[in-house]
Structures are given as C-alpha cells and as structure tokens.
Amino acid sequence: MSAHGDVDLGHTLAGWTGTALAGLGAAVTGAGMCLDRTWALWLGAALVVLAAATTWALHLTGWGKPSGPRPADQWDWRVRDTGARHGHPDCLGCRLAGRRLTATARTRPHPEPSPIHP
C-alpha cells in the first residue's frame, strides 16, 4: 500500500515527460524574466506548449492512463495502456482526438495492459 492508499496517482511516462518539459519551460521563462531576455520568455512559453502536446501525444499512444482507480498491477509507469486506441471515458484528450466511446464500449473492459518488455 502506498502513502496515498490504494490509489494510483497517474504516474505515467506521459505524465513524467510532460511535467519535466513544463518544469524546464517554467525555469527558462523565470530566467528570461530575471535576465530581461525576451527570447528566453518565448522559448519557455514554447517549451510549455511542447509539454502539453507531448503529453497528449503520449497519452493517445498508450503511455498515459485514464483517470480513476486501477488495479495495482497497472500502477507502474512502464505499463502501457493498450485500450487507449479506443479512448477513455470522460477523457478530454481522447474526445479532442475524436475517440468518443459509445455507451456499449464504456461497459466493455479494456484489454490487459502489456509491459514494455514481453
């Protein structure tokens, strides 16, 4: 059991990559403000936009996970969500990509996720 109980807080490759890029973008923007460099402000803003796009792309390819509780064997960040190609219920990113689930697809369980290394 983790410090947060039986809850997976979404530690995924998509989440970690997006957070790292957004943190770097914020640091570059902050440095640009302190050094009075306009180009650094734009570079930092571009990194934050890149973070959002990268996170979304990784989520759609299965390296992100849907919100909500998951079995403990799917908590590892290296477990790929093979059901991502069908979309996740109530997921804004999936809806923006045109992956809308029908009512019958919402009740159907997703296939088991596969680890990175078979």
C-alpha positions in Angstrom: 0.0 0.0 0.0 1.3 3.4 -0.9 1.2 6.5 1.3 -1.9 7.5 -0.6 -3.8 4.3 0.0 -5.0 2.1 -2.9 -5.0 5.0 -5.4 -2.8 5.3 -8.4 -2.0 9.0 -8.9 -1.3 8.6 -12.6 2.4 8.2 -12.6 2.9 7.5 -16.3 5.5 8.1 -19.0 3.2 10.8 -20.5 2.9 12.5 -17.1 6.5 12.5 -16.2 7.6 13.7 -19.6 5.1 16.5 -19.7 6.0 17.6 -16.2 9.7 17.6 -16.9 9.2 19.7 -20.1 6.8 22.1 -18.4 9.2 22.5 -15.4 12.0 23.3 -17.8 9.8 25.7 -19.7 8.9 27.5 -16.4 12.6 27.6 -15.4 13.6 29.1 -18.7 10.7 31.7 -18.5 11.8 32.6 -15.0 15.4 33.0 -16.0 14.3 35.1 -19.0 12.3 37.4 -16.7 15.3 37.8 -14.3 17.8 38.4 -17.1 15.4 40.6 -19.1 15.7 38.4 -22.2 12.6 38.3 -24.4 13.8 35.3 -26.4 14.0 33.3 -23.2 10.4 34.2 -22.4 9.3 32.9 -25.8 11.5 29.8 -25.5 10.0 29.0 -22.1 6.4 29.5 -23.5 7.2 27.2 -26.4 8.5 24.5 -24.1 5.3 24.7 -22.1 3.2 24.3 -25.3 5.5 21.4 -26.3 5.0 19.8 -22.9 1.2 19.8 -23.4 1.4 18.5 -27.0 3.9 15.8 -26.0 1.8 14.7 -23.0 -1.3 14.5 -25.2 0.5 12.5 -27.9 2.0 10.0 -25.4 -1.4 9.6 -23.8 -3.0 8.8 -27.1 -0.4 6.2 -27.9 -1.0 4.4 -24.7 1.7 5.8 -22.4 -0.9 7.7 -20.3 -3.7 6.2 -18.3 -7.3 7.1 -17.8 -8.4 8.8 -14.6 -9.8 6.8 -11.7 -8.8 3.7 -9.8 -6.9 1.0 -11.5 -5.7 -2.5 -10.3 -2.3 -2.4 -8.5 -0.6 -4.3 -11.3 -1.3 -1.4 -13.7 0.3 1.3 -11.4 3.8 1.1 -12.7 4.7 3.9 -15.1 6.2 1.5 -17.6 2.9 -0.3 -18.2 1.3 0.7 -21.5 -2.5 1.1 -21.7 -3.4 -1.0 -24.8 -7.1 0.2 -24.5 -6.0 3.8 -25.3 -6.7 3.5 -29.0 -10.4 3.2 -28.2 -10.5 6.2 -26.0 -11.1 6.6 -22.3 -14.5 7.5 -20.8 -14.8 11.2 -19.8 -11.3 12.0 -21.1 -10.9 15.4 -22.7 -7.8 14.4 -24.6 -9.5 11.4 -26.1 -12.5 13.5 -27.1 -10.3 16.1 -28.7 -8.7 13.4 -30.7 -12.1 12.1 -31.9 -12.0 9.0 -29.8 -15.5 9.0 -28.5 -16.8 5.9 -26.7 -20.3 4.6 -27.3 -22.4 3.5 -24.3 -21.6 -0.2 -25.1 -17.9 0.5 -25.3 -17.9 2.1 -21.9 -19.2 -1.0 -20.2 -16.7 -3.3 -22.1 -13.5 -3.8 -20.2 -10.2 -2.8 -21.8 -7.7 -5.4 -22.7 -5.0 -6.0 -20.1 -2.1 -3.6 -20.4 1.2 -5.0 -21.7 4.5 -4.3 -20.0 7.3 -2.7 -22.0 9.4 -5.9 -22.1 7.5 -9.0 -23.0 
